[in-house]
């Protein structure tokens, strides 16, 4: 890497992308969705001064081609020649891509997220500073949880999955529910809890699969079973979510997490102002990148709401570690997310439930180019 030496502008010369799609070993089913591939987009920014930013982010499959088209036909032309240190100006230059009323606005936000993350990686590399330090430097260690408990497993298969997480050294897991009745889902969680033991933390994630009555009922069943819930993520359906999220947290006393389905800052603002969440898991890879996530974190702090992040540990860890009100970073089982475990040349430093960030500049990502070549989408 060429080190940028002189003060002044660091101007964008080109923006390149590489799309990846990795077939998974099986179909992973949540409450109302399923995944058969793990996808990502590598975004690379080259500057006239020789500094290069490179980061991977996002998990969009069928719409991947649309995101690439937005990046190259709309966003890149608006950014060529701009100074990456002008992060606010770069974001505003990309904003018009969200004005197309005939296109799902979230697609433009995802495309912006790819470039915004790469811009910040370029800034970090130019300053030879990891982004968690640049953004506040609160800590370099975060508790890490796994995401799992997908549907379609036998009790023995579920037990084996939980045992794998114990071997990973994570502090707990986010367990999928909402696809069956509360009575059926609590039996699945009982199996996981028995295998994991009392010290293992459990969150549950219904992915908006329950109605209000079912969500409250599940909390009561978990309490009766002696299973503490660190949080209940997206417990209720979308069409009355802010009111019902508030009702779940106030009625049951279980902390509520939401925000990953909010694709803009105003939606996050409304969740927080309406008292709907205890944790906000706004996703920087879906909703405008680190620039917007950090604004959401500021709003959350003003209301005493803690920040989380939906997946994407390679991005989330730096954002969460930079602030005092960050919480857990998330990962998947190796079979569910081979990209996170295999695309980088560095090991994943998990020990005693904690994930330690490196002091490599930017996001500290060094890609395994043979892995990229194997799964790239042409």
N, C-alpha and C positions, 0 to 999 in steps of 0.2 A: 504493500500500500504506500503510495506517495503521501508524504505528510505536507499539509498546507502550512506555509511558513509566514506569509505576510497578512497583516490585517487588511480588512476591506471586503469586497464582495466575493462570494463563492457561487459562481453562476452555473446554471443547469445547461449542459451541452446536449444530453440525450436521456431518454427514459426507455428502458428495455424491460421486457417481461418474459417469464417462463412459467407456463401453466403445468401443474402436476396432477395426475389422477392415479391413486393407488387402490387397486381392488382389495377389498377386505375379505377375511376368511369366511364370513357369513353375513347375513343381513342382521343388522342391529336394530331392534324395535323398541321405541319408547311408547308413550301413551297413545299418541295419534300420528306418529311419523316413523320412518325407517331410513336407515343409511346402509348403502352397500359399497360405497367408495369413500376414501378420504382424499380430499382435494386441497390444493393451495395454489397461490400465485406468488412467484418470486418477482419482486420489483427491484430494479437496479437503476440508480441515478448516477450518471457520469457528469462530472463538472469540468469546466475549462481549466481549472487549476489542478486537476489530477486526482482529487478526492472522489471516491466512489462509495455510495451507500447501497446496501443490499439487504433485503429482509423478505421473509415469507410470511404471509398472513391470509386469513380467510378460509372458509370451507364450503364454498359454493360449488355445486356440481353441474347441474343442467344449465345454469345461467353463466357458467364460466366464460364462454365465448362472448357473451354480451358485455361482461365486465372488461374484457380485453379490448373490445371495440371502443368502449367509452374511454378507456385509458389512452389509447393511441389516436383516436380521431377527435376527441374533445378536450381531454385534460392535458396531454403532453404539449399540443400546440400552444396552449395558454401559458405554459410554464417555461418553455425554452427561453433561456436568457435571463430568467429571474434569479435572484439571490436566495439561496436556501436558508440563509440566516433570517430572511424576512418570512418566517413561518406563517405569520398572520396574513401577509399579502399573498403568499402562495395559496393558502386555503381559500381566500376570497376570490382568487382568480379561477379556482376550480368550481366555485359555487354555482355558476350558471348552468352547469350540467344537471343540476337538480330541478331546473325550471320546466323541463319537458313534461307537460301534463298527460301525455299519452303513454308514458313509460313509468313503471314502478319506480318511485323516487328512491327506494332503498337500493336499487341496483347502482344508481349513481353514487350513493353514499358509500357503498362497498368499494367501488372503484376509487373514490377519493381516499378511502381508508388505506388502500394499498400504497398510494403515492405519498400520503401524509406520513405514514410510518417510515418510508424510505427517505423522505426529506429529513426527518429527525435522526435517522441513522447516519446520514451524511453529516449533519451538524455535530453529532457526537464524535464521529471519526475525525472531523476537522479539528475539534478541540481536544482530541485524544482523551475523552472522558466518557465513562459509561452513563447511559441516559438516566438511570435511577439517581445518580449523583447530581447530574445537571438539573434534574427536576425537583430536587429537594434533599436527596440523600439520607432519608430518615433511617433506613436499615439496609443491610445487604442479605438478610435471612428472613424467609417467610414460611409459615406452616403450609404444607401442601396436602391436598386431598385428591383422591381419585374420583372419577365419574363412572358409574357402572350400575349393575343390577338390571340389565336389560331383560326384556321379556323373551320367552321361548326356551328357557333353561330348565333342566331338571334340578331338584334340590341338590344333588351331588355336584352338578356343574356349577351351580351358584356358590356352593361351599368352596369349590376349587378356585373360583374367581376371587372370593374374599381372602383366601389363603395367599393368593398371588399378591394382593395389595399389602398384606402384612409383610411379605418378602420384599416388596418395593421400599418399605420403610415410611409410607405415608402416614399421616396422623389420623386420617379418617376417610370417609367417602360420601359422595352424593349419590343417593340410591333412587333409581327410577320407579315411580309409581304413577297412578292415574289412568292406567289402561284397563284395570279391573275394578271390582268393587273395593271399598275400603277394607272390608273383612278379608278379602282374598289378598290384597296388597300387604296387609299387616302380617299375614302368615309368611310371606316371602321375606319381609324385613326381619321377622323373628329368627329365621334361619341365618341370615347374615349376621345379626347381632350375637347369636350364640357362638358362631365361628370366630368372630372378631374379638369378643371380650368386652368388658366394661370400659376399658380405657380408650377404646376406638370410638372416634366421633362419627355420628351419623347426621347428615342432612338428607332431606327427601326432596325430590323434584317431580312434580306432576305434569310439567310442561303444559299447563292449562287444561289438564284432563278432567278435573272434578268440577262439580258445581259447589256452591257455598256450603250446603248441608253436608255433602260428602267430605269436603275438606275439614270441616270442624269434627265430623265423626272420626276421621282418620287420626286426628290429633288426640282425641279421647282414647282411642284404641291403643295408640302408642304409649300414652300415659299409663293405661291399665297394664300394659305389657312391661312396664319399667324400662322403656327405651327413650332416653332423652333425645330431643330433636334440636340440633344446633340452629337449624333454620328450615323453613318450608318454602321451597322455591316454586314460583308460579303455580300456586295451589288451585287457582280458579280460572274459568274460561274468560275469553277476551272481552266479551260484549258488555260486561259490567265490572271490569277487573279492578279499577281503582277503589271503588266502594267495597267490593267483596274482599280484596286484599286487606284493606283496613279492618273489615269485620273479622277476618280470620285472626289477625294479630291481636286485636283487642279482646276477642271472645276467648281465645285459647291461651294467650300468653306466649305462644310459640313465635319466635322472630320470623318475619316474612322477608323473602328476597325476590326481587323482580327488577327489570330494567333491560334485560337482554333483547327483548322484543320491542324496545323503544328505539326507533331509528333516527331520532333527532333530539336535540337538547331540550326543546320545549316539552316533549313527552316525558323526559326524565324529571324536569322541573315539576310537572303536574303530579307525578307519582310521589315526589318528596313533599311538596307543599300540602297535598291532600292527606298526608299521614298514612300512606299505603304501605310503606316499606321500612324495615330496619336496616337492611343491606341493599345497596344498589349495585347490580352486576351488569352495568352498561358495558357494551362490547365495542372496543375501539376498532375492531376489524369489520364491523358491520355499520357503524354509525358515524363515520367521519374521521377516524384515526385518533392518535394520541392528543392532537390539538383540542378536539371536542371532548374527549374523555376527561381531560384535566379540568375543563370548565365544569363538567358534571360533578367532579370530585369536590370542587370548591362550593357548589350549591349544597351538596350532601353534608359537607362539614358545617356549614352554617345552620343546618337543621339537626345536627347530631346523628346523622345517618352514616353508617360505615360503608366503605366501598369494597366491592368484590369485582370480578371480571369473568365473563362467560368464556371459558376455555382459553386457547391461544397463550399458553404459558410463556412462550418466548417474548411476547409483547407485554402480557399482563404483569409479569414479575417486576419489570422495571417501573411500570406505572404504580403498582401497589406498594413497592418498596420505597418509593419516593415520598410518600405521605404518611402522616401519623395515624390516619383512620383507615388504613388498608387492612385487609383480612387475609383470606386464603387464596393461594394460587392453585389452579386445577390442572390435572392431567388425566389421561385415559390409560386403560390397559394397553400394553404394547400391540396387541392384535387389533384393538379398536382405533388406535392412532399411531400407526407405524412411522408416520412422517416425523412427529415430535421426537420419537426415540431414535430415529435412524438418519435423518437428513443432515444433522450437524456432526461435525467431527469431534466436538467436545462431549465428554460424558455428562450425564445428568446427576448433579451433586445432591442427592437426597440422603439425609442421615438423621435419624431420630425424629422423623416427621418434619424436618426442615429442608427447604430448598435454598441453596446459597447461590447468589449471583456472582458472576466473575467481574473483574475490573477491566475487561476488554472494552475498547471504545464502542460507542453506539449501543446497539442491542447485543453486541458481542457474539454475532452469529458468523460461523465459518462453515460453509456448506460442503457436503460430500458430493463432489461433482459427478462421480460415477452413479450415485443414487439418483441424482437429478436426471442424468441422461437416461436412466432405466425407465423412469416413470413420466417423463415429459410428454405433454400433449402437443402433437404437431398440427 
